[in-house]
């Protein structure tokens, strides 16, 4: 399995394309610019099998319906944010000077942590709330990478001042779920460049001095 990021929209949220040798791919967080994303997938001759969402803030879901309808594929989101897709007051789009985002209901809900196989891709789902109540991270142990959404960034952590955010909960999520992964695990964040668990343990100022 290989991967590449596609920053989308005015906020440049990272959409990730995880793909295999047979050209099948998973799409994580298609936040905006559906036509651009479809063009990239077509140029690379990739065939999407599903959309999985780390959380349901507007900048991570804006192109969900465009991609879902074009490829006729299912959408997965955590049950805690099932209603957020179609509600601009919950997904945050009414709080910013952007178009109100309303996405149809997800086809499937993540209801608990554990091992999943979707579209031929195997991963472990960790519940990592705090940035939002239904935030999750996708850990691909065979490739040594975790798609962390807006929980952990290079040198920072997700904001917690939006509806449902909680800094204490987020820090607990990071320390109990993400920082327990091998230090060489690559972290794919919802914004900005990739990092590693070890680098964030060593230098992330938001994580220093946190007591469990």
mmCIF file of the C-alpha atoms, coordinates in Angstrom:
data_MODEL
# 
_entry.id   MODEL 
# 
loop_
_atom_site.group_PDB 
_atom_site.id 
_atom_site.type_symbol 
_atom_site.label_atom_id 
_atom_site.label_alt_id 
_atom_site.label_comp_id 
_atom_site.label_asym_id 
_atom_site.label_entity_id 
_atom_site.label_seq_id 
_atom_site.pdbx_PDB_ins_code 
_atom_site.Cartn_x 
_atom_site.Cartn_y 
_atom_site.Cartn_z 
_atom_site.occupancy 
_atom_site.B_iso_or_equiv 
_atom_site.pdbx_formal_charge 
_atom_site.auth_seq_id 
_atom_site.auth_comp_id 
_atom_site.auth_asym_id 
_atom_site.auth_atom_id 
_atom_site.pdbx_PDB_model_num 
ATOM 1   C CA . UNK A 1 1   ? 0.000   0.000  0.000   1.00 0.00 ? 1   UNK A CA 1 
ATOM 2   C CA . UNK A 1 2   ? 1.152   3.517  -0.849  1.00 0.00 ? 2   UNK A CA 1 
ATOM 3   C CA . UNK A 1 3   ? -0.318  6.911  -0.095  1.00 0.00 ? 3   UNK A CA 1 
ATOM 4   C CA . UNK A 1 4   ? -0.267  10.540 -1.090  1.00 0.00 ? 4   UNK A CA 1 
ATOM 5   C CA . UNK A 1 5   ? -1.937  13.718 0.229   1.00 0.00 ? 5   UNK A CA 1 
ATOM 6   C CA . UNK A 1 6   ? -4.197  16.038 -1.726  1.00 0.00 ? 6   UNK A CA 1 
ATOM 7   C CA . UNK A 1 7   ? -4.666  19.366 0.115   1.00 0.00 ? 7   UNK A CA 1 
ATOM 8   C CA . UNK A 1 8   ? -8.118  20.685 -0.740  1.00 0.00 ? 8   UNK A CA 1 
ATOM 9   C CA . UNK A 1 9   ? -10.116 23.875 -0.295  1.00 0.00 ? 9   UNK A CA 1 
ATOM 10  C CA . UNK A 1 10  ? -9.349  27.255 1.166   1.00 0.00 ? 10  UNK A CA 1 
ATOM 11  C CA . UNK A 1 11  ? -8.206  25.737 4.461   1.00 0.00 ? 11  UNK A CA 1 
ATOM 12  C CA . UNK A 1 12  ? -6.070  23.161 2.636   1.00 0.00 ? 12  UNK A CA 1 
ATOM 13  C CA . UNK A 1 13  ? -7.321  20.166 4.577   1.00 0.00 ? 13  UNK A CA 1 
ATOM 14  C CA . UNK A 1 14  ? -5.407  17.024 3.709   1.00 0.00 ? 14  UNK A CA 1 
ATOM 15  C CA . UNK A 1 15  ? -7.324  14.387 1.804   1.00 0.00 ? 15  UNK A CA 1 
ATOM 16  C CA . UNK A 1 16  ? -5.339  11.150 1.716   1.00 0.00 ? 16  UNK A CA 1 
ATOM 17  C CA . UNK A 1 17  ? -5.409  8.565  -1.048  1.00 0.00 ? 17  UNK A CA 1 
ATOM 18  C CA . UNK A 1 18  ? -4.310  5.122  0.119   1.00 0.00 ? 18  UNK A CA 1 
ATOM 19  C CA . UNK A 1 19  ? -3.785  2.821  -2.835  1.00 0.00 ? 19  UNK A CA 1 
ATOM 20  C CA . UNK A 1 20  ? -2.627  -0.693 -3.657  1.00 0.00 ? 20  UNK A CA 1 
ATOM 21  C CA . UNK A 1 21  ? -0.905  -2.307 -6.612  1.00 0.00 ? 21  UNK A CA 1 
ATOM 22  C CA . UNK A 1 22  ? -4.262  -3.376 -8.079  1.00 0.00 ? 22  UNK A CA 1 
ATOM 23  C CA . UNK A 1 23  ? -5.121  0.383  -8.351  1.00 0.00 ? 23  UNK A CA 1 
ATOM 24  C CA . UNK A 1 24  ? -7.885  0.212  -5.752  1.00 0.00 ? 24  UNK A CA 1 
ATOM 25  C CA . UNK A 1 25  ? -7.841  3.022  -3.215  1.00 0.00 ? 25  UNK A CA 1 
ATOM 26  C CA . UNK A 1 26  ? -9.399  4.354  -0.039  1.00 0.00 ? 26  UNK A CA 1 
ATOM 27  C CA . UNK A 1 27  ? -10.213 8.056  0.195   1.00 0.00 ? 27  UNK A CA 1 
ATOM 28  C CA . UNK A 1 28  ? -9.828  9.724  3.579   1.00 0.00 ? 28  UNK A CA 1 
ATOM 29  C CA . UNK A 1 29  ? -11.497 13.096 4.212   1.00 0.00 ? 29  UNK A CA 1 
ATOM 30  C CA . UNK A 1 30  ? -12.412 14.510 0.779   1.00 0.00 ? 30  UNK A CA 1 
ATOM 31  C CA . UNK A 1 31  ? -12.864 18.050 2.060   1.00 0.00 ? 31  UNK A CA 1 
ATOM 32  C CA . UNK A 1 32  ? -13.618 20.104 -1.048  1.00 0.00 ? 32  UNK A CA 1 
ATOM 33  C CA . UNK A 1 33  ? -12.873 20.432 -4.777  1.00 0.00 ? 33  UNK A CA 1 
ATOM 34  C CA . UNK A 1 34  ? -14.523 17.182 -5.830  1.00 0.00 ? 34  UNK A CA 1 
ATOM 35  C CA . UNK A 1 35  ? -13.802 17.739 -9.525  1.00 0.00 ? 35  UNK A CA 1 
ATOM 36  C CA . UNK A 1 36  ? -10.105 18.264 -8.838  1.00 0.00 ? 36  UNK A CA 1 
ATOM 37  C CA . UNK A 1 37  ? -9.969  15.084 -6.799  1.00 0.00 ? 37  UNK A CA 1 
ATOM 38  C CA . UNK A 1 38  ? -11.756 13.069 -9.482  1.00 0.00 ? 38  UNK A CA 1 
ATOM 39  C CA . UNK A 1 39  ? -9.328  14.411 -12.088 1.00 0.00 ? 39  UNK A CA 1 
ATOM 40  C CA . UNK A 1 40  ? -6.338  13.332 -10.008 1.00 0.00 ? 40  UNK A CA 1 
ATOM 41  C CA . UNK A 1 41  ? -7.759  9.864  -9.440  1.00 0.00 ? 41  UNK A CA 1 
ATOM 42  C CA . UNK A 1 42  ? -8.524  9.511  -13.138 1.00 0.00 ? 42  UNK A CA 1 
ATOM 43  C CA . UNK A 1 43  ? -5.026  10.610 -14.150 1.00 0.00 ? 43  UNK A CA 1 
ATOM 44  C CA . UNK A 1 44  ? -3.520  8.052  -11.787 1.00 0.00 ? 44  UNK A CA 1 
ATOM 45  C CA . UNK A 1 45  ? -5.984  5.380  -12.922 1.00 0.00 ? 45  UNK A CA 1 
ATOM 46  C CA . UNK A 1 46  ? -7.085  4.690  -9.355  1.00 0.00 ? 46  UNK A CA 1 
ATOM 47  C CA . UNK A 1 47  ? -10.401 3.081  -8.464  1.00 0.00 ? 47  UNK A CA 1 
ATOM 48  C CA . UNK A 1 48  ? -11.899 4.191  -5.118  1.00 0.00 ? 48  UNK A CA 1 
ATOM 49  C CA . UNK A 1 49  ? -13.601 1.563  -2.982  1.00 0.00 ? 49  UNK A CA 1 
ATOM 50  C CA . UNK A 1 50  ? -14.823 3.694  -0.039  1.00 0.00 ? 50  UNK A CA 1 
ATOM 51  C CA . UNK A 1 51  ? -14.637 7.030  1.756   1.00 0.00 ? 51  UNK A CA 1 
ATOM 52  C CA . UNK A 1 52  ? -13.618 6.977  5.407   1.00 0.00 ? 52  UNK A CA 1 
ATOM 53  C CA . UNK A 1 53  ? -13.800 10.098 7.578   1.00 0.00 ? 53  UNK A CA 1 
ATOM 54  C CA . UNK A 1 54  ? -11.611 10.985 10.532  1.00 0.00 ? 54  UNK A CA 1 
ATOM 55  C CA . UNK A 1 55  ? -14.319 13.417 11.637  1.00 0.00 ? 55  UNK A CA 1 
ATOM 56  C CA . UNK A 1 56  ? -17.155 15.466 10.180  1.00 0.00 ? 56  UNK A CA 1 
ATOM 57  C CA . UNK A 1 57  ? -16.002 19.076 10.216  1.00 0.00 ? 57  UNK A CA 1 
ATOM 58  C CA . UNK A 1 58  ? -16.893 20.926 7.018   1.00 0.00 ? 58  UNK A CA 1 
ATOM 59  C CA . UNK A 1 59  ? -13.343 21.171 5.696   1.00 0.00 ? 59  UNK A CA 1 
ATOM 60  C CA . UNK A 1 60  ? -13.078 17.376 5.700   1.00 0.00 ? 60  UNK A CA 1 
ATOM 61  C CA . UNK A 1 61  ? -16.453 16.465 4.169   1.00 0.00 ? 61  UNK A CA 1 
ATOM 62  C CA . UNK A 1 62  ? -17.280 19.039 1.491   1.00 0.00 ? 62  UNK A CA 1 
ATOM 63  C CA . UNK A 1 63  ? -16.622 16.747 -1.492  1.00 0.00 ? 63  UNK A CA 1 
ATOM 64  C CA . UNK A 1 64  ? -18.100 13.579 0.028   1.00 0.00 ? 64  UNK A CA 1 
ATOM 65  C CA . UNK A 1 65  ? -21.244 13.532 -2.103  1.00 0.00 ? 65  UNK A CA 1 
ATOM 66  C CA . UNK A 1 66  ? -19.396 14.404 -5.311  1.00 0.00 ? 66  UNK A CA 1 
ATOM 67  C CA . UNK A 1 67  ? -17.010 11.492 -4.818  1.00 0.00 ? 67  UNK A CA 1 
ATOM 68  C CA . UNK A 1 68  ? -19.628 9.094  -3.487  1.00 0.00 ? 68  UNK A CA 1 
ATOM 69  C CA . UNK A 1 69  ? -21.980 9.719  -6.413  1.00 0.00 ? 69  UNK A CA 1 
ATOM 70  C CA . UNK A 1 70  ? -19.289 9.623  -9.092  1.00 0.00 ? 70  UNK A CA 1 
ATOM 71  C CA . UNK A 1 71  ? -17.806 6.306  -7.981  1.00 0.00 ? 71  UNK A CA 1 
ATOM 72  C CA . UNK A 1 72  ? -20.901 4.797  -6.305  1.00 0.00 ? 72  UNK A CA 1 
ATOM 73  C CA . UNK A 1 73  ? -18.983 3.987  -3.129  1.00 0.00 ? 73  UNK A CA 1 
ATOM 74  C CA . UNK A 1 74  ? -19.964 3.940  0.560   1.00 0.00 ? 74  UNK A CA 1 
ATOM 75  C CA . UNK A 1 75  ? -19.115 6.526  3.217   1.00 0.00 ? 75  UNK A CA 1 
ATOM 76  C CA . UNK A 1 76  ? -18.074 5.729  6.791   1.00 0.00 ? 76  UNK A CA 1 
ATOM 77  C CA . UNK A 1 77  ? -18.104 8.075  9.811   1.00 0.00 ? 77  UNK A CA 1 
ATOM 78  C CA . UNK A 1 78  ? -18.176 7.618  13.583  1.00 0.00 ? 78  UNK A CA 1 
ATOM 79  C CA . UNK A 1 79  ? -21.644 7.308  15.076  1.00 0.00 ? 79  UNK A CA 1 
ATOM 80  C CA . UNK A 1 80  ? -21.041 10.307 17.378  1.00 0.00 ? 80  UNK A CA 1 
ATOM 81  C CA . UNK A 1 81  ? -20.994 12.563 14.309  1.00 0.00 ? 81  UNK A CA 1 
ATOM 82  C CA . UNK A 1 82  ? -23.620 10.863 12.184  1.00 0.00 ? 82  UNK A CA 1 
ATOM 83  C CA . UNK A 1 83  ? -25.850 13.954 12.284  1.00 0.00 ? 83  UNK A CA 1 
ATOM 84  C CA . UNK A 1 84  ? -23.016 16.376 11.617  1.00 0.00 ? 84  UNK A CA 1 
ATOM 85  C CA . UNK A 1 85  ? -22.790 15.646 7.917   1.00 0.00 ? 85  UNK A CA 1 
ATOM 86  C CA . UNK A 1 86  ? -26.068 17.383 7.148   1.00 0.00 ? 86  UNK A CA 1 
ATOM 87  C CA . UNK A 1 87  ? -26.043 20.048 9.859   1.00 0.00 ? 87  UNK A CA 1 
ATOM 88  C CA . UNK A 1 88  ? -23.952 23.213 9.243   1.00 0.00 ? 88  UNK A CA 1 
ATOM 89  C CA . UNK A 1 89  ? -24.282 24.194 12.906  1.00 0.00 ? 89  UNK A CA 1 
ATOM 90  C CA . UNK A 1 90  ? -22.540 20.969 13.919  1.00 0.00 ? 90  UNK A CA 1 
ATOM 91  C CA . UNK A 1 91  ? -20.026 20.542 11.105  1.00 0.00 ? 91  UNK A CA 1 
ATOM 92  C CA . UNK A 1 92  ? -18.908 24.124 11.625  1.00 0.00 ? 92  UNK A CA 1 
ATOM 93  C CA . UNK A 1 93  ? -19.589 25.532 8.189   1.00 0.00 ? 93  UNK A CA 1 
ATOM 94  C CA . UNK A 1 94  ? -22.023 28.126 9.527   1.00 0.00 ? 94  UNK A CA 1 
ATOM 95  C CA . UNK A 1 95  ? -19.316 29.417 11.874  1.00 0.00 ? 95  UNK A CA 1 
ATOM 96  C CA . UNK A 1 96  ? -16.959 30.416 9.051   1.00 0.00 ? 96  UNK A CA 1 
ATOM 97  C CA . UNK A 1 97  ? -17.334 32.582 5.930   1.00 0.00 ? 97  UNK A CA 1 
ATOM 98  C CA . UNK A 1 98  ? -17.853 29.575 3.681   1.00 0.00 ? 98  UNK A CA 1 
ATOM 99  C CA . UNK A 1 99  ? -20.783 27.973 1.939   1.00 0.00 ? 99  UNK A CA 1 
ATOM 100 C CA . UNK A 1 100 ? -22.999 25.931 4.259   1.00 0.00 ? 100 UNK A CA 1 
ATOM 101 C CA . UNK A 1 101 ? -22.043 22.286 3.926   1.00 0.00 ? 101 UNK A CA 1 
ATOM 102 C CA . UNK A 1 102 ? -24.760 19.634 3.924   1.00 0.00 ? 102 UNK A CA 1 
ATOM 103 C CA . UNK A 1 103 ? -23.822 16.058 3.094   1.00 0.00 ? 103 UNK A CA 1 
ATOM 104 C CA . UNK A 1 104 ? -26.172 13.092 2.930   1.00 0.00 ? 104 UNK A CA 1 
ATOM 105 C CA . UNK A 1 105 ? -26.126 10.494 5.683   1.00 0.00 ? 105 UNK A CA 1 
ATOM 106 C CA . UNK A 1 106 ? -23.200 8.106  5.839   1.00 0.00 ? 106 UNK A CA 1 
ATOM 107 C CA . UNK A 1 107 ? -23.781 4.601  4.532   1.00 0.00 ? 107 UNK A CA 1 
ATOM 108 C CA . UNK A 1 108 ? -22.056 3.011  7.527   1.00 0.00 ? 108 UNK A CA 1 
ATOM 109 C CA . UNK A 1 109 ? -21.200 4.096  11.065  1.00 0.00 ? 109 UNK A CA 1 
ATOM 110 C CA . UNK A 1 110 ? -18.122 3.234  13.071  1.00 0.00 ? 110 UNK A CA 1 
ATOM 111 C CA . UNK A 1 111 ? -19.529 2.192  16.437  1.00 0.00 ? 111 UNK A CA 1 
ATOM 112 C CA . UNK A 1 112 ? -16.431 1.024  18.288  1.00 0.00 ? 112 UNK A CA 1 
ATOM 113 C CA . UNK A 1 113 ? -12.683 0.647  18.085  1.00 0.00 ? 113 UNK A CA 1 
ATOM 114 C CA . UNK A 1 114 ? -11.108 -2.404 16.554  1.00 0.00 ? 114 UNK A CA 1 
ATOM 115 C CA . UNK A 1 115 ? -9.920  -4.092 13.401  1.00 0.00 ? 115 UNK A CA 1 
ATOM 116 C CA . UNK A 1 116 ? -11.639 -3.229 10.129  1.00 0.00 ? 116 UNK A CA 1 
ATOM 117 C CA . UNK A 1 117 ? -11.371 -4.326 6.536   1.00 0.00 ? 117 UNK A CA 1 
ATOM 118 C CA . UNK A 1 118 ? -12.942 -1.946 4.045   1.00 0.00 ? 118 UNK A CA 1 
ATOM 119 C CA . UNK A 1 119 ? -12.504 -2.261 0.314   1.00 0.00 ? 119 UNK A CA 1 
ATOM 120 C CA . UNK A 1 120 ? -9.688  -4.731 0.821   1.00 0.00 ? 120 UNK A CA 1 
ATOM 121 C CA . UNK A 1 121 ? -7.750  -2.400 3.167   1.00 0.00 ? 121 UNK A CA 1 
ATOM 122 C CA . UNK A 1 122 ? -7.092  -3.535 6.734   1.00 0.00 ? 122 UNK A CA 1 
ATOM 123 C CA . UNK A 1 123 ? -6.583  -1.081 9.580   1.00 0.00 ? 123 UNK A CA 1 
ATOM 124 C CA . UNK A 1 124 ? -7.145  -0.500 13.271  1.00 0.00 ? 124 UNK A CA 1 
ATOM 125 C CA . UNK A 1 125 ? -9.592  2.227  14.236  1.00 0.00 ? 125 UNK A CA 1 
ATOM 126 C CA . UNK A 1 126 ? -8.812  4.248  17.359  1.00 0.00 ? 126 UNK A CA 1 
ATOM 127 C CA . UNK A 1 127 ? -11.374 6.583  18.871  1.00 0.00 ? 127 UNK A CA 1 
ATOM 128 C CA . UNK A 1 128 ? -9.481  9.853  19.363  1.00 0.00 ? 128 UNK A CA 1 
ATOM 129 C CA . UNK A 1 129 ? -12.075 12.439 20.435  1.00 0.00 ? 129 UNK A CA 1 
ATOM 130 C CA . UNK A 1 130 ? -11.274 15.903 21.712  1.00 0.00 ? 130 UNK A CA 1 
ATOM 131 C CA . UNK A 1 131 ? -11.045 17.983 18.559  1.00 0.00 ? 131 UNK A CA 1 
ATOM 132 C CA . UNK A 1 132 ? -14.561 16.689 17.962  1.00 0.00 ? 132 UNK A CA 1 
ATOM 133 C CA . UNK A 1 133 ? -16.552 14.006 19.807  1.00 0.00 ? 133 UNK A CA 1 
ATOM 134 C CA . UNK A 1 134 ? -16.433 11.457 16.995  1.00 0.00 ? 134 UNK A CA 1 
ATOM 135 C CA . UNK A 1 135 ? -12.841 11.917 15.950  1.00 0.00 ? 135 UNK A CA 1 
ATOM 136 C CA . UNK A 1 136 ? -11.055 8.714  14.944  1.00 0.00 ? 136 UNK A CA 1 
ATOM 137 C CA . UNK A 1 137 ? -7.619  7.704  13.698  1.00 0.00 ? 137 UNK A CA 1 
ATOM 138 C CA . UNK A 1 138 ? -6.824  4.943  11.219  1.00 0.00 ? 138 UNK A CA 1 
ATOM 139 C CA . UNK A 1 139 ? -3.699  2.892  11.973  1.00 0.00 ? 139 UNK A CA 1 
ATOM 140 C CA . UNK A 1 140 ? -2.171  0.810  9.196   1.00 0.00 ? 140 UNK A CA 1 
ATOM 141 C CA . UNK A 1 141 ? 0.311   -1.306 11.130  1.00 0.00 ? 141 UNK A CA 1 
ATOM 142 C CA . UNK A 1 142 ? 1.727   -3.040 8.060   1.00 0.00 ? 142 UNK A CA 1 
ATOM 143 C CA . UNK A 1 143 ? 2.842   0.323  6.647   1.00 0.00 ? 143 UNK A CA 1 
ATOM 144 C CA . UNK A 1 144 ? 3.681   1.957  9.966   1.00 0.00 ? 144 UNK A CA 1 
ATOM 145 C CA . UNK A 1 145 ? 1.385   4.922  9.520   1.00 0.00 ? 145 UNK A CA 1 
ATOM 146 C CA . UNK A 1 146 ? -1.606  6.474  11.240  1.00 0.00 ? 146 UNK A CA 1 
ATOM 147 C CA . UNK A 1 147 ? -4.068  8.893  9.658   1.00 0.00 ? 147 UNK A CA 1 
ATOM 148 C CA . UNK A 1 148 ? -4.754  11.116 12.651  1.00 0.00 ? 148 UNK A CA 1 
ATOM 149 C CA . UNK A 1 149 ? -7.203  13.709 11.323  1.00 0.00 ? 149 UNK A CA 1 
ATOM 150 C CA . UNK A 1 150 ? -7.128  16.921 13.341  1.00 0.00 ? 150 UNK A CA 1 
ATOM 151 C CA . UNK A 1 151 ? -5.983  15.337 16.583  1.00 0.00 ? 151 UNK A CA 1 
ATOM 152 C CA . UNK A 1 152 ? -2.215  15.611 16.190  1.00 0.00 ? 152 UNK A CA 1 
ATOM 153 C CA . UNK A 1 153 ? -0.129  17.858 13.938  1.00 0.00 ? 153 UNK A CA 1 
ATOM 154 C CA . UNK A 1 154 ? 3.547   18.534 13.472  1.00 0.00 ? 154 UNK A CA 1 
ATOM 155 C CA . UNK A 1 155 ? 4.346   20.631 16.531  1.00 0.00 ? 155 UNK A CA 1 
ATOM 156 C CA . UNK A 1 156 ? 0.730   21.157 17.493  1.00 0.00 ? 156 UNK A CA 1 
ATOM 157 C CA . UNK A 1 157 ? -2.615  19.571 18.328  1.00 0.00 ? 157 UNK A CA 1 
ATOM 158 C CA . UNK A 1 158 ? -6.146  20.095 17.081  1.00 0.00 ? 158 UNK A CA 1 
ATOM 159 C CA . UNK A 1 159 ? -8.150  23.114 18.154  1.00 0.00 ? 159 UNK A CA 1 
ATOM 160 C CA . UNK A 1 160 ? -10.781 22.475 20.818  1.00 0.00 ? 160 UNK A CA 1 
ATOM 161 C CA . UNK A 1 161 ? -12.841 25.674 20.710  1.00 0.00 ? 161 UNK A CA 1 
ATOM 162 C CA . UNK A 1 162 ? -15.407 24.374 18.207  1.00 0.00 ? 162 UNK A CA 1 
ATOM 163 C CA . UNK A 1 163 ? -18.658 22.622 19.208  1.00 0.00 ? 163 UNK A CA 1 
ATOM 164 C CA . UNK A 1 164 ? -17.918 19.368 21.016  1.00 0.00 ? 164 UNK A CA 1 
ATOM 165 C CA . UNK A 1 165 ? -14.228 20.143 21.488  1.00 0.00 ? 165 UNK A CA 1 
ATOM 166 C CA . UNK A 1 166 ? -12.447 19.377 24.765  1.00 0.00 ? 166 UNK A CA 1 
ATOM 167 C CA . UNK A 1 167 ? -8.729  19.907 25.289  1.00 0.00 ? 167 UNK A CA 1 
ATOM 168 C CA . UNK A 1 168 ? -8.405  17.501 28.220  1.00 0.00 ? 168 UNK A CA 1 
ATOM 169 C CA . UNK A 1 169 ? -10.144 14.766 26.240  1.00 0.00 ? 169 UNK A CA 1 
ATOM 170 C CA . UNK A 1 170 ? -7.948  15.430 23.193  1.00 0.00 ? 170 UNK A CA 1 
ATOM 171 C CA . UNK A 1 171 ? -4.724  15.221 25.182  1.00 0.00 ? 171 UNK A CA 1 
ATOM 172 C CA . UNK A 1 172 ? -5.869  11.966 26.738  1.00 0.00 ? 172 UNK A CA 1 
ATOM 173 C CA . UNK A 1 173 ? -6.675  10.595 23.286  1.00 0.00 ? 173 UNK A CA 1 
ATOM 174 C CA . UNK A 1 174 ? -3.256  11.535 21.954  1.00 0.00 ? 174 UNK A CA 1 
ATOM 175 C CA . UNK A 1 175 ? -1.356  10.088 24.894  1.00 0.00 ? 175 UNK A CA 1 
ATOM 176 C CA . UNK A 1 176 ? -3.357  6.899  25.338  1.00 0.00 ? 176 UNK A CA 1 
ATOM 177 C CA . UNK A 1 177 ? -3.932  6.008  21.682  1.00 0.00 ? 177 UNK A CA 1 
ATOM 178 C CA . UNK A 1 178 ? -1.356  7.687  19.444  1.00 0.00 ? 178 UNK A CA 1 
ATOM 179 C CA . UNK A 1 179 ? 1.784   8.069  21.538  1.00 0.00 ? 179 UNK A CA 1 
ATOM 180 C CA . UNK A 1 180 ? 1.629   4.370  22.411  1.00 0.00 ? 180 UNK A CA 1 
ATOM 181 C CA . UNK A 1 181 ? 2.355   3.508  18.777  1.00 0.00 ? 181 UNK A CA 1 
ATOM 182 C CA . UNK A 1 182 ? 5.943   2.758  17.673  1.00 0.00 ? 182 UNK A CA 1 
ATOM 183 C CA . UNK A 1 183 ? 8.006   5.933  17.575  1.00 0.00 ? 183 UNK A CA 1 
ATOM 184 C CA . UNK A 1 184 ? 8.794   5.529  13.885  1.00 0.00 ? 184 UNK A CA 1 
ATOM 185 C CA . UNK A 1 185 ? 5.075   5.513  13.010  1.00 0.00 ? 185 UNK A CA 1 
ATOM 186 C CA . UNK A 1 186 ? 4.345   8.123  10.338  1.00 0.00 ? 186 UNK A CA 1 
ATOM 187 C CA . UNK A 1 187 ? 1.560   10.513 11.345  1.00 0.00 ? 187 UNK A CA 1 
ATOM 188 C CA . UNK A 1 188 ? -0.633  11.829 8.523   1.00 0.00 ? 188 UNK A CA 1 
ATOM 189 C CA . UNK A 1 189 ? -2.398  14.898 9.948   1.00 0.00 ? 189 UNK A CA 1 
ATOM 190 C CA . UNK A 1 190 ? -5.501  16.680 8.729   1.00 0.00 ? 190 UNK A CA 1 
ATOM 191 C CA . UNK A 1 191 ? -3.479  19.799 7.905   1.00 0.00 ? 191 UNK A CA 1 
ATOM 192 C CA . UNK A 1 192 ? 0.178   20.422 7.221   1.00 0.00 ? 192 UNK A CA 1 
ATOM 193 C CA . UNK A 1 193 ? 3.120   18.069 6.709   1.00 0.00 ? 193 UNK A CA 1 
ATOM 194 C CA . UNK A 1 194 ? 3.530   14.512 7.917   1.00 0.00 ? 194 UNK A CA 1 
ATOM 195 C CA . UNK A 1 195 ? 5.493   13.814 11.079  1.00 0.00 ? 195 UNK A CA 1 
ATOM 196 C CA . UNK A 1 196 ? 6.314   10.836 13.299  1.00 0.00 ? 196 UNK A CA 1 
ATOM 197 C CA . UNK A 1 197 ? 5.201   9.751  16.732  1.00 0.00 ? 197 UNK A CA 1 
ATOM 198 C CA . UNK A 1 198 ? 8.774   9.984  17.996  1.00 0.00 ? 198 UNK A CA 1 
ATOM 199 C CA . UNK A 1 199 ? 9.270   13.529 16.750  1.00 0.00 ? 199 UNK A CA 1 
ATOM 200 C CA . UNK A 1 200 ? 6.073   14.685 18.444  1.00 0.00 ? 200 UNK A CA 1 
ATOM 201 C CA . UNK A 1 201 ? 6.997   12.960 21.693  1.00 0.00 ? 201 UNK A CA 1 
ATOM 202 C CA . UNK A 1 202 ? 10.333  14.779 21.643  1.00 0.00 ? 202 UNK A CA 1 
ATOM 203 C CA . UNK A 1 203 ? 9.391   18.256 20.483  1.00 0.00 ? 203 UNK A CA 1 
ATOM 204 C CA . UNK A 1 204 ? 5.643   18.963 20.484  1.00 0.00 ? 204 UNK A CA 1 
ATOM 205 C CA . UNK A 1 205 ? 5.198   21.731 23.077  1.00 0.00 ? 205 UNK A CA 1 
ATOM 206 C CA . UNK A 1 206 ? 1.527   20.932 23.592  1.00 0.00 ? 206 UNK A CA 1 
ATOM 207 C CA . UNK A 1 207 ? 2.332   17.440 24.832  1.00 0.00 ? 207 UNK A CA 1 
ATOM 208 C CA . UNK A 1 208 ? 5.035   18.244 27.356  1.00 0.00 ? 208 UNK A CA 1 
ATOM 209 C CA . UNK A 1 209 ? 4.072   17.914 30.988  1.00 0.00 ? 209 UNK A CA 1 
ATOM 210 C CA . UNK A 1 210 ? 0.712   16.253 30.361  1.00 0.00 ? 210 UNK A CA 1 
ATOM 211 C CA . UNK A 1 211 ? -0.341  14.118 33.320  1.00 0.00 ? 211 UNK A CA 1 
ATOM 212 C CA . UNK A 1 212 ? -2.588  11.152 32.778  1.00 0.00 ? 212 UNK A CA 1 
# 
